[in-house]
Amino acid sequence: MPDGRHHLERFLVDGAGVSVEGTYEGTHTSRLVFGAEEIPASGNRLGFPFASVITFEGDQIVTVSVYFDTMAMMAQMGAVSV
């Protein structure tokens, strides 16, 4: 999504890392390969929540885990009905 934007809304920081909550918005302008499925471009504007957890060892990033509402994204693309 070439116009995709992350809106960062909440942070939680501790000694081992940081967690971020927010929303992602963008326009579905090209096909999306999602597992075994290929979803053609819908032209639809999308917006869905996400969370990321990032862990550190010293000044190095060790892991990055991203979680998002897959069903909301797919419904907005027209790939599933809710």
N, C-alpha and C positions, 0 to 999 in steps of 0.2 A: 504494500500500500504506500505509494510514493508520497502521499500527504499525511502519513501516519504520525500521530503525536501521543506521547505519554504524558498524562497529567498526574504528577506525583502529589499525593494528598496526605499521607501519614507515614512517619518513620519511627522505628524502634531500634535503638542502638544499644548493644551491650559489649562486653569485652571481646567476644568472639566474632561479631559480625553486625549486620544491619538487616532489618526487614522493611520493605516498602509496600504500601498499598496505594492503588491509584486506578485510573481508568485509561483505556486506550481508545483512540478515535482515528478513523481513516476511511478511505473510500476503496471498496473492493474492485480494483480496476484490471486485475489479471487473474489467471487461473490459480487455484490454490491446491496443492497436492497435500492431502491430509490423511496419512496412513495409506490405506488401499484406495481411498476415494480421491477423485479429482473434481473439484468444484469450479465450474466456469465463472468468469468474471460476471458479476451481477450489476455493477455500477452503483450498488447501494452504499449508503453511508453507514458505518458501523460504529458502535460504542459499547464497550463491555469492561467489567472490573478485572483487575489482576492483582497479584501479590508476588513479590520476589523476596527470596531469602539469600543473602550473600554472606559467606563465612570467610574468615581471614586467618592466616598464620603469619604473624609479623606484618609486613607490608604487602604480602602476596595474597591474592584472591585464590581460595582453595575450591570453593563450590559456588555455583549460581543455580538456584532452583526457581523456576517461574511457574505460577499457577494462574489459570484464567478460566472464565466461564465459557467452555467450549460450546455448549448448547445455545447460549445467547448469541454467540458469534455466528454459528451455523444457521440459526433461525433468521438472523438479520441478513444473511447472504441468500436466503430463500432455499437453503439445502434441506432443511427439516421444518416441519410445522409443530408449533408448541401449543 
